[in-house]
């Protein structure tokens, strides 16, 4: 076994750092411990990979419960503390921000690469040689991926619903297997509705999700416009083909900037004072009605007096407390939000085909529809029996919308269902045989790491992993590069026949981020931690029984016997 040894100046570091610091170095204390931490995190997410992946019940520090197999949600709520495991979390977040999908593949593949690196270190290879081999392997992998791209897929029309559903199906099925045929067409409709003239400028924020408990997924629908989960303020609940005025500061009498005192000597003066205020409010509301507006949207409070005059002039009043929802409503109607109640000019008014209050699942909602052109907003009305199911459906919709954004940038596709991974494993093993240095072993192990995907998919589906992988290698050796796993029948089948495709851009980013973070972890040979700020930590009062918590690693990173996750996983 090769040993990096302890830091030769380790005894001198005591003189330059405060008492209470920690210094870990060498193969056992730093490198292998970091690898172990990454593998532990990978083990948590790996069983959730693929359409048959298992859910995790995560309870965060606020006692909020998540039941999901979305890796991005899991790692965000875990509050991982180990520095090496944090690097994997950062890679997953980067993947999520870049493509909106593939976070699980990023973490799981990185964990597999770290496991293979540990085997190589125990065989006698130095981490630098492993890093060199992994770098050559990922560069070769990206080149092979280019060759596996389906011909003609780069010329896709992003407004062709069938093509969009074809590319979206794999991402959505990984979250809610069995419901993708129902959900994908709805997501495609919502995305195509709000797709701008230049698809590269597609904004995922333009597809909103309104979750309403009750009914089932079959009752879900897409509304061209916005669905607000609140009732109208006044008695008018339905209007059509109307102009909309938006006031961010509320619809009420304006208060003075300074405090003052009004001295009233008689009842007549009191009556005149009230009439003056009343006349001012009426004048403002009348000016809004005269401008042609039939709907007033308030971003703050709606005064009783102002509401009285809105009813008199037949104005529908909506209250939207969220400034983000108010901004989206302005984008939907084309209105300009005014700071205070005043006379709006024609350029500041928006338009809506209809504004109506409807009851869905026993809850009143306000539907603002606008079928006109422009970069409007579409709302996906999700129905489900519980909040947990609705949250999972929302994540599936989010994956589908992000996949649409990716295909607007790059619509190329590659075979799914582990067909691509098996072909990459085969080609990299052949490539490693042509290398002459020690890094050929790292390249070969990099290729073997791709077997993690078909093995995990098979195990999660209850299939025999060894038999499936052997069959896949036999098919690919015969030249059938599109053969993957049919998880429903438990056999190997052509991915093009099953119509299971993965986006090239998602897969390439996931593999690249995995390789980068693994090389970063392997380059660390010392961990130096300063003394934590503040005094001794007070003992925890109450809280959950720590025996139920799961460790990421047994490394003593904060002076405690174990480095715990701040979250319970069942």
TORDODO-94178 format. One line per field, with one value per residue (C-alpha): residue in one letter; residue number from 0; y, x, z. Coordinates in nm, 3 decimals. Example, Ala and Ser with C-alpha at 12.3 -4.5 7.8 and 13.67 -1.06 7.14 Angstrom:
<pts>
aa = (a:s)
i = (0:1)
north = (-0.450:-0.106)
east = (1.230:1.367)
up = (0.780:0.714)
</pts>
This chain:
<pts>
aa = (x:x:x:x:x:x:x:x:x:x:x:x:x:x:x:x:x:x:x:x:x:x:x:x:x:x:x:x:x:x:x:x:x:x:x:x:x:x:x:x:x:x:x:x:x:x:x:x:x:x:x:x:x:x:x:x:x:x:x:x:x:x:x:x:x:x:x:x:x:x:x:x:x:x:x:x:x:x:x:x:x:x:x:x:x:x:x:x:x:x:x:x:x:x:x:x:x:x:x:x:x:x:x:x:x:x:x:x:x:x:x:x:x:x:x:x:x:x:x:x:x:x:x:x:x:x:x:x:x:x:x:x:x:x:x:x:x:x:x:x:x:x:x:x:x:x:x:x:x:x:x:x:x:x:x:x:x:x:x:x:x:x:x:x:x:x:x:x:x:x:x:x:x:x:x:x:x:x:x:x:x:x:x:x:x:x:x:x:x:x:x:x:x:x:x:x:x:x:x:x:x:x:x:x:x:x:x:x:x:x:x:x:x:x:x:x:x:x:x:x:x:x:x:x:x:x:x:x:x:x:x:x:x:x:x:x:x:x:x:x:x:x:x:x:x:x:x:x:x:x:x:x:x:x:x:x:x:x:x:x:x:x:x:x:x:x:x:x:x:x:x:x:x:x:x:x:x:x:x:x:x:x:x:x:x:x:x:x:x:x:x:x:x:x:x:x:x:x:x:x:x:x:x:x:x:x:x:x:x:x:x:x:x:x:x:x:x:x:x:x:x:x:x:x:x:x:x:x:x:x:x:x:x:x:x:x:x:x:x:x:x:x:x:x:x:x:x:x:x:x:x:x:x:x:x:x:x:x:x:x:x:x:x:x:x:x:x:x:x:x:x:x:x:x:x:x:x:x:x:x:x:x:x:x:x:x:x:x:x:x:x:x:x:x:x:x:x:x:x:x:x:x:x:x:x:x:x:x:x:x:x:x:x:x:x:x:x:x:x:x:x:x:x:x:x:x:x:x:x:x:x:x:x:x:x:x:x:x:x:x:x:x:x:x:x:x:x:x:x:x:x:x:x:x:x:x:x:x:x:x:x:x:x:x:x:x:x:x:x:x:x:x:x:x:x:x:x:x:x:x:x:x:x:x:x:x:x:x:x:x:x:x:x:x:x:x:x:x:x:x:x:x:x:x:x:x:x:x:x:x:x:x:x:x:x:x:x:x:x:x:x:x:x:x:x:x:x:x:x:x:x:x:x:x:x:x:x:x:x:x:x:x:x:x:x:x:x:x:x:x:x:x:x:x:x:x:x:x:x:x:x:x:x:x:x:x:x:x:x:x)
i = (0:1:2:3:4:5:6:7:8:9:10:11:12:13:14:15:16:17:18:19:20:21:22:23:24:25:26:27:28:29:30:31:32:33:34:35:36:37:38:39:40:41:42:43:44:45:46:47:48:49:50:51:52:53:54:55:56:57:58:59:60:61:62:63:64:65:66:67:68:69:70:71:72:73:74:75:76:77:78:79:80:81:82:83:84:85:86:87:88:89:90:91:92:93:94:95:96:97:98:99:100:101:102:103:104:105:106:107:108:109:110:111:112:113:114:115:116:117:118:119:120:121:122:123:124:125:126:127:128:129:130:131:132:133:134:135:136:137:138:139:140:141:142:143:144:145:146:147:148:149:150:151:152:153:154:155:156:157:158:159:160:161:162:163:164:165:166:167:168:169:170:171:172:173:174:175:176:177:178:179:180:181:182:183:184:185:186:187:188:189:190:191:192:193:194:195:196:197:198:199:200:201:202:203:204:205:206:207:208:209:210:211:212:213:214:215:216:217:218:219:220:221:222:223:224:225:226:227:228:229:230:231:232:233:234:235:236:237:238:239:240:241:242:243:244:245:246:247:248:249:250:251:252:253:254:255:256:257:258:259:260:261:262:263:264:265:266:267:268:269:270:271:272:273:274:275:276:277:278:279:280:281:282:283:284:285:286:287:288:289:290:291:292:293:294:295:296:297:298:299:300:301:302:303:304:305:306:307:308:309:310:311:312:313:314:315:316:317:318:319:320:321:322:323:324:325:326:327:328:329:330:331:332:333:334:335:336:337:338:339:340:341:342:343:344:345:346:347:348:349:350:351:352:353:354:355:356:357:358:359:360:361:362:363:364:365:366:367:368:369:370:371:372:373:374:375:376:377:378:379:380:381:382:383:384:385:386:387:388:389:390:391:392:393:394:395:396:397:398:399:400:401:402:403:404:405:406:407:408:409:410:411:412:413:414:415:416:417:418:419:420:421:422:423:424:425:426:427:428:429:430:431:432:433:434:435:436:437:438:439:440:441:442:443:444:445:446:447:448:449:450:451:452:453:454:455:456:457:458:459:460:461:462:463:464:465:466:467:468:469:470:471:472:473:474:475:476:477:478:479:480:481:482:483:484:485:486:487:488:489:490:491:492:493:494:495:496:497:498:499:500:501:502:503:504:505:506:507:508:509:510:511:512:513:514:515:516:517:518:519:520:521:522:523:524:525:526:527:528:529:530:531:532:533:534:535:536:537:538:539:540:541:542:543:544:545:546:547:548:549:550:551:552:553:554:555:556:557:558:559:560:561:562:563:564:565:566:567:568:569)
north = (0.000:0.348:0.589:0.963:0.980:1.244:1.604:1.637:1.979:1.860:1.911:2.273:2.360:2.367:2.693:2.884:2.795:2.854:2.582:2.378:2.352:2.022:1.894:1.575:1.458:1.153:0.869:0.732:1.054:1.277:1.101:0.782:0.962:1.210:0.924:0.748:1.059:1.098:0.731:0.755:1.047:0.863:0.555:0.766:0.895:0.591:0.386:0.669:0.658:0.577:0.535:0.251:0.440:0.438:0.744:0.900:1.043:1.347:1.556:1.879:2.090:2.273:1.940:1.972:1.638:1.558:1.230:1.231:1.062:1.390:1.400:1.780:1.809:1.535:1.687:2.040:1.931:1.708:2.002:1.797:1.917:1.707:1.926:1.653:1.548:1.916:1.925:1.657:1.859:2.167:1.964:1.843:2.200:2.318:2.041:2.138:2.504:2.425:2.169:2.119:1.740:1.477:1.567:1.203:1.079:1.341:1.231:0.857:0.849:1.060:0.817:0.523:0.699:0.762:0.394:0.289:0.545:0.389:0.047:0.194:0.365:0.036:-0.126:0.122:0.406:0.765:1.003:1.217:0.919:0.851:1.215:1.203:0.886:1.022:1.345:1.147:0.925:1.210:1.379:1.051:1.002:1.336:1.244:0.907:1.079:1.294:0.976:0.828:1.127:1.029:1.159:1.442:1.513:1.847:1.989:1.959:2.207:2.304:2.375:2.021:1.861:1.500:1.573:1.763:1.478:1.226:1.412:1.498:1.151:1.011:1.300:1.301:0.919:0.919:1.111:0.957:0.630:0.529:0.878:1.026:0.960:1.173:1.447:1.505:1.630:1.882:2.008:2.030:2.235:2.477:2.521:2.564:2.823:3.056:2.982:3.315:3.374:3.294:2.966:3.024:3.299:3.056:3.144:2.857:3.109:3.161:2.815:2.832:2.552:2.586:2.290:2.216:1.926:1.705:1.502:1.318:1.382:1.319:1.638:1.850:2.113:2.397:2.757:3.019:3.288:3.284:3.102:3.289:3.084:3.346:3.494:3.835:4.108:4.250:4.103:4.111:3.770:3.745:3.983:3.934:4.128:4.383:4.631:4.576:4.839:4.725:4.925:4.789:5.020:4.918:5.069:5.291:5.650:5.770:5.853:6.170:6.147:6.321:6.289:6.577:6.676:6.805:7.010:6.984:7.221:7.113:6.830:7.027:7.041:6.665:6.599:6.822:6.653:6.307:6.425:6.568:6.237:6.048:6.278:6.232:5.851:5.860:6.090:5.847:5.539:5.726:5.825:5.456:5.362:5.646:5.519:5.206:4.963:4.709:4.517:4.663:4.453:4.562:4.463:4.565:4.645:4.738:5.000:4.966:5.307:5.239:4.900:5.071:5.302:5.014:4.834:5.151:5.186:4.810:4.744:4.394:4.400:4.141:4.138:3.982:3.994:3.839:4.084:3.796:3.695:4.062:4.080:3.768:3.906:4.221:4.003:3.806:4.110:4.352:4.604:4.842:4.835:5.185:5.276:5.445:5.486:5.738:5.794:5.532:5.623:5.388:5.259:5.150:4.935:4.563:4.336:4.003:3.788:3.693:3.721:3.489:3.327:2.950:2.673:2.387:2.111:2.318:2.610:2.943:3.043:3.340:3.254:3.533:3.410:3.572:3.375:3.657:3.641:3.757:3.610:3.542:3.301:2.955:2.791:2.417:2.336:2.022:1.805:1.533:1.367:1.483:1.765:1.515:1.380:1.733:1.826:1.523:1.608:1.965:1.839:1.624:1.928:2.131:1.863:1.860:2.240:2.249:1.972:2.188:2.477:2.249:2.127:2.490:2.525:2.184:1.930:1.641:1.308:0.984:0.638:0.603:0.311:0.261:0.193:0.492:0.396:0.039:0.162:0.413:0.137:-0.084:0.192:0.317:-0.034:-0.061:0.284:0.190:-0.102:0.140:0.346:0.253:0.441:0.363:0.588:0.310:0.144:0.462:0.482:0.119:0.184:0.495:0.276:0.017:0.294:0.329:-0.019:0.148:0.285:-0.046:-0.224:0.034:0.048:-0.331:-0.357:-0.082:-0.266:-0.600:-0.756:-0.966:-0.707:-0.948:-1.116:-0.781:-0.635:-0.951:-0.940:-0.570:-0.628:-0.914:-0.697:-0.404:-0.634:-0.741:-0.376:-0.296:0.029:0.138:-0.165:-0.076:-0.220:-0.259:-0.216:-0.322:-0.658:-0.710:-0.771:-0.595:-0.400:-0.132:0.213:0.359:0.107:0.189:0.561:0.627:0.902:1.119:1.472:1.489:1.819:1.681:1.366:1.546:1.807:1.540:1.327:1.629:1.767:1.420:1.382:1.736:1.700:1.359:1.502:1.790:1.550:1.334:1.639:1.705:1.549:1.760:1.908:2.201:2.345:2.651:2.660:2.725:3.075:3.130:2.941:2.588:2.494:2.472:2.128:2.064:2.086:1.815:1.751:1.423:1.113:1.119:0.742:0.770:0.996:0.865:0.966:1.073:0.959:0.879:1.144:1.368:1.698:1.918:1.761:1.520:1.138:1.141:1.394:1.387:1.501:1.767:1.575:1.245:0.989:0.688)
east = (0.000:0.122:0.124:0.119:0.247:0.184:0.272:0.649:0.586:0.286:0.458:0.537:0.178:0.097:0.289:0.099:-0.265:-0.481:-0.531:-0.834:-0.750:-0.763:-0.511:-0.576:-0.325:-0.203:-0.377:-0.590:-0.688:-0.762:-0.786:-0.969:-1.192:-1.299:-1.368:-1.572:-1.782:-1.862:-1.956:-2.188:-2.377:-2.392:-2.536:-2.827:-2.930:-2.845:-3.148:-3.367:-3.215:-3.445:-3.821:-3.837:-3.626:-3.733:-3.861:-3.680:-3.866:-3.664:-3.753:-3.557:-3.456:-3.790:-3.973:-4.104:-4.152:-4.046:-4.130:-3.946:-3.687:-3.569:-3.196:-3.180:-3.447:-3.285:-2.934:-3.069:-3.262:-2.986:-2.762:-2.448:-2.153:-1.860:-1.646:-1.583:-1.949:-2.041:-1.844:-2.073:-2.376:-2.238:-2.189:-2.550:-2.672:-2.468:-2.624:-2.971:-2.918:-2.770:-3.020:-3.284:-3.237:-2.966:-2.867:-2.901:-2.681:-2.419:-2.395:-2.432:-2.173:-1.932:-1.970:-1.895:-1.585:-1.463:-1.514:-1.306:-1.041:-1.015:-0.957:-0.679:-0.515:-0.513:-0.357:-0.068:-0.159:-0.099:-0.400:-0.223:-0.212:-0.581:-0.667:-0.474:-0.656:-0.997:-0.931:-0.840:-1.145:-1.399:-1.258:-1.291:-1.642:-1.765:-1.630:-1.811:-2.133:-2.118:-2.107:-2.410:-2.635:-2.941:-2.907:-3.144:-3.239:-3.055:-3.313:-3.608:-3.897:-3.954:-4.320:-4.381:-4.570:-4.485:-4.111:-4.126:-4.310:-4.058:-3.765:-3.947:-4.080:-3.762:-3.711:-4.073:-4.093:-3.795:-4.012:-4.359:-4.329:-4.655:-4.806:-4.571:-4.809:-5.071:-4.845:-4.601:-4.861:-4.992:-4.640:-4.565:-4.883:-4.790:-4.433:-4.529:-4.794:-4.540:-4.242:-4.111:-4.022:-3.661:-3.682:-3.339:-3.503:-3.756:-3.813:-3.906:-4.069:-4.343:-4.486:-4.645:-4.791:-5.107:-5.150:-5.507:-5.585:-5.868:-5.939:-5.662:-5.398:-5.663:-5.839:-5.528:-5.535:-5.336:-5.462:-5.321:-5.281:-5.263:-5.450:-5.454:-5.540:-5.769:-6.115:-6.211:-6.241:-6.579:-6.903:-6.811:-6.665:-6.668:-6.580:-6.473:-6.254:-6.146:-5.867:-5.669:-5.513:-5.245:-5.157:-4.862:-4.920:-5.277:-5.620:-5.685:-5.665:-5.308:-5.153:-4.948:-4.572:-4.576:-4.805:-5.044:-5.340:-5.673:-5.873:-6.248:-6.479:-6.824:-7.022:-7.044:-6.666:-6.645:-6.899:-6.715:-6.381:-6.530:-6.694:-6.365:-6.186:-6.476:-6.487:-6.112:-6.138:-6.439:-6.255:-5.962:-6.182:-6.390:-6.073:-5.971:-6.317:-6.309:-5.972:-6.151:-6.030:-6.280:-6.044:-5.828:-5.543:-5.405:-5.065:-5.156:-5.461:-5.797:-5.978:-6.348:-6.430:-6.235:-6.409:-6.748:-6.679:-6.531:-6.865:-7.051:-6.853:-6.872:-6.498:-6.376:-6.109:-5.832:-5.574:-5.231:-5.003:-4.692:-4.479:-4.359:-4.715:-4.794:-4.500:-4.618:-4.970:-4.832:-4.644:-4.962:-5.182:-4.919:-5.001:-4.761:-4.773:-4.837:-4.702:-5.017:-5.381:-5.395:-5.534:-5.368:-5.303:-5.371:-5.012:-5.021:-5.334:-5.323:-5.572:-5.730:-5.973:-6.152:-6.116:-6.339:-6.365:-6.413:-6.435:-6.188:-6.179:-6.388:-6.143:-6.215:-5.952:-5.929:-5.847:-5.695:-5.696:-5.515:-5.509:-5.337:-4.984:-4.669:-4.448:-4.735:-4.767:-4.924:-5.042:-5.044:-5.337:-5.227:-5.480:-5.394:-5.520:-5.248:-4.995:-4.709:-4.832:-4.881:-4.525:-4.390:-4.599:-4.473:-4.113:-4.199:-4.351:-4.043:-3.818:-4.031:-4.021:-3.643:-3.603:-3.796:-3.561:-3.261:-3.402:-3.450:-3.072:-2.971:-3.230:-2.988:-3.088:-2.909:-3.050:-3.187:-3.251:-2.876:-2.799:-2.563:-2.383:-2.313:-2.176:-1.953:-1.826:-1.741:-1.564:-1.362:-1.236:-1.116:-0.956:-0.774:-0.602:-0.436:-0.279:0.066:0.101:-0.037:-0.332:-0.475:-0.598:-0.784:-0.941:-1.054:-1.207:-1.379:-1.538:-1.644:-1.813:-2.075:-2.202:-2.345:-2.639:-2.773:-2.696:-2.887:-3.180:-3.205:-3.180:-3.437:-3.675:-3.616:-3.431:-3.114:-2.841:-2.566:-2.788:-2.909:-2.557:-2.425:-2.710:-2.648:-2.277:-2.361:-2.604:-2.361:-2.077:-2.300:-2.332:-2.675:-2.570:-2.928:-3.023:-3.118:-3.327:-3.702:-3.791:-4.152:-4.071:-3.735:-3.550:-3.315:-3.481:-3.396:-3.443:-3.559:-3.847:-3.942:-3.901:-3.688:-3.437:-3.215:-3.107:-2.742:-2.687:-2.819:-2.607:-2.287:-2.312:-2.384:-2.082:-1.853:-1.956:-1.909:-1.558:-1.461:-1.577:-1.408:-1.077:-1.119:-1.175:-0.876:-0.648:-0.707:-0.433:-0.469:-0.760:-0.672:-0.951:-0.919:-1.074:-1.450:-1.561:-1.747:-1.739:-1.852:-2.185:-2.479:-2.635:-2.935:-3.271:-3.515:-3.511:-3.503:-3.330:-2.989:-2.985:-3.225:-2.992:-2.761:-2.396:-2.226:-1.894:-1.734:-1.467:-1.424:-1.474:-1.621:-1.473:-1.768:-1.748:-1.955:-2.032:-2.410:-2.644:-2.875:-3.169:-3.338:-3.366:-3.591)
up = (0.000:-0.083:0.209:0.178:0.533:0.792:0.725:0.796:0.950:1.149:1.483:1.392:1.299:1.670:1.698:1.428:1.507:1.813:2.068:1.974:1.603:1.415:1.164:0.968:0.709:0.526:0.352:0.634:0.810:0.507:0.169:0.265:0.516:0.246:0.007:0.274:0.338:-0.033:-0.063:0.239:0.082:-0.249:-0.074:0.053:-0.291:-0.503:-0.398:-0.530:-0.880:-1.170:-1.206:-0.949:-0.694:-0.330:-0.145:0.149:0.447:0.552:0.857:0.871:1.172:1.160:1.194:0.839:0.665:0.307:0.136:-0.195:-0.412:-0.565:-0.485:-0.498:-0.227:-0.017:-0.010:0.045:0.353:0.494:0.597:0.534:0.745:0.626:0.396:0.137:0.126:0.090:-0.236:-0.378:-0.262:-0.440:-0.759:-0.739:-0.691:-0.988:-1.200:-1.076:-1.160:-1.501:-1.628:-1.354:-1.359:-1.310:-0.952:-0.841:-1.127:-1.034:-0.670:-0.733:-1.012:-0.806:-0.515:-0.746:-0.883:-0.527:-0.445:-0.747:-0.652:-0.306:-0.466:-0.681:-0.381:-0.192:-0.501:-0.477:-0.716:-0.611:-0.616:-0.880:-1.118:-1.054:-1.125:-1.454:-1.558:-1.460:-1.656:-1.969:-1.918:-1.888:-2.199:-2.389:-2.244:-2.376:-2.719:-2.715:-2.607:-2.920:-3.132:-2.952:-3.032:-3.237:-3.591:-3.680:-3.317:-3.328:-3.571:-3.337:-3.341:-2.975:-3.055:-3.179:-2.890:-2.983:-2.995:-2.665:-2.488:-2.627:-2.469:-2.148:-2.071:-1.916:-1.672:-1.554:-1.524:-1.287:-1.036:-1.087:-1.276:-1.444:-1.461:-1.722:-2.014:-1.843:-1.709:-1.997:-2.253:-1.997:-1.918:-2.292:-2.348:-2.070:-2.198:-2.563:-2.470:-2.309:-2.538:-2.677:-3.043:-2.964:-2.766:-2.609:-2.399:-2.245:-1.878:-1.645:-1.410:-1.670:-1.592:-1.249:-1.037:-0.826:-0.588:-0.480:-0.245:-0.368:-0.679:-0.861:-1.125:-1.394:-1.279:-1.340:-1.613:-1.770:-1.765:-1.999:-1.737:-1.359:-1.086:-0.755:-0.447:-0.297:-0.345:-0.484:-0.220:-0.325:-0.452:-0.824:-0.911:-1.290:-1.576:-1.939:-2.183:-1.925:-1.863:-1.543:-1.314:-1.066:-0.752:-0.555:-0.260:-0.190:-0.247:0.053:0.172:0.164:0.501:0.549:0.579:0.919:1.217:1.277:1.493:1.362:1.612:1.553:1.743:1.621:1.468:1.144:1.116:1.182:0.908:0.662:0.746:0.681:0.361:0.233:0.285:0.133:-0.169:-0.226:-0.224:-0.454:-0.691:-0.713:-0.765:-1.026:-1.212:-1.230:-1.359:-1.615:-1.747:-1.870:-1.603:-1.476:-1.243:-0.966:-0.829:-0.492:-0.359:-0.003:0.207:0.055:0.265:0.347:0.204:-0.116:-0.151:-0.112:-0.407:-0.614:-0.571:-0.669:-0.993:-1.069:-1.028:-0.941:-0.668:-0.618:-0.342:-0.415:-0.111:-0.272:-0.467:-0.687:-0.775:-0.839:-1.080:-1.263:-1.283:-1.444:-1.692:-1.768:-1.829:-1.956:-1.680:-1.505:-1.124:-0.981:-0.640:-0.509:-0.597:-0.884:-1.233:-1.462:-1.823:-2.114:-2.129:-1.765:-1.794:-1.869:-2.042:-1.952:-2.150:-1.830:-1.454:-1.255:-0.913:-0.934:-0.678:-0.723:-0.465:-0.225:-0.230:-0.405:-0.662:-0.896:-1.257:-1.470:-1.830:-2.118:-2.441:-2.630:-2.765:-2.594:-2.326:-2.089:-1.795:-1.790:-1.467:-1.409:-1.175:-0.991:-0.810:-0.560:-0.244:-0.003:0.028:0.005:-0.330:-0.460:-0.361:-0.549:-0.854:-0.841:-0.850:-1.153:-1.328:-1.237:-1.392:-1.707:-1.744:-1.689:-1.947:-2.194:-2.119:-2.186:-2.517:-2.620:-2.580:-2.717:-2.835:-2.904:-2.747:-2.660:-2.576:-2.222:-1.986:-1.923:-2.292:-2.306:-1.983:-2.096:-2.429:-2.245:-2.014:-2.312:-2.509:-2.209:-2.128:-2.488:-2.461:-2.139:-2.312:-2.555:-2.276:-2.147:-1.816:-1.473:-1.545:-1.766:-1.446:-1.349:-1.698:-1.673:-1.329:-1.465:-1.731:-1.471:-1.272:-1.547:-1.454:-1.144:-1.349:-1.495:-1.165:-0.959:-1.202:-1.193:-0.814:-0.759:-0.994:-0.817:-1.113:-1.121:-1.177:-1.290:-1.550:-1.686:-1.712:-1.882:-2.135:-2.201:-2.266:-2.503:-2.701:-2.720:-2.824:-3.113:-3.219:-3.071:-2.904:-2.826:-2.614:-2.257:-1.974:-2.007:-1.640:-1.691:-1.851:-1.680:-2.006:-2.245:-2.527:-2.782:-2.622:-2.957:-2.965:-2.605:-2.692:-2.384:-2.454:-2.237:-2.323:-2.425:-2.241:-1.910:-1.925:-2.030:-1.753:-1.489:-1.586:-1.611:-1.271:-1.115:-1.254:-1.152:-0.792:-0.755:-0.877:-0.632:-0.341:-0.439:-0.450:-0.078:0.135:0.450:0.645:0.871:1.084:1.306:1.649:1.617:1.715:2.042:2.365:2.441:2.289:2.531:2.575:2.353:2.527:2.422:2.046:1.866:1.991:1.822:1.803:1.508:1.312:1.047:1.023:0.703:0.843:1.176:1.128:1.434:1.251:1.525:1.835:1.865:1.843:1.526:1.254:1.238:0.966:1.103:0.963:1.042:0.762:0.797)
</pts>
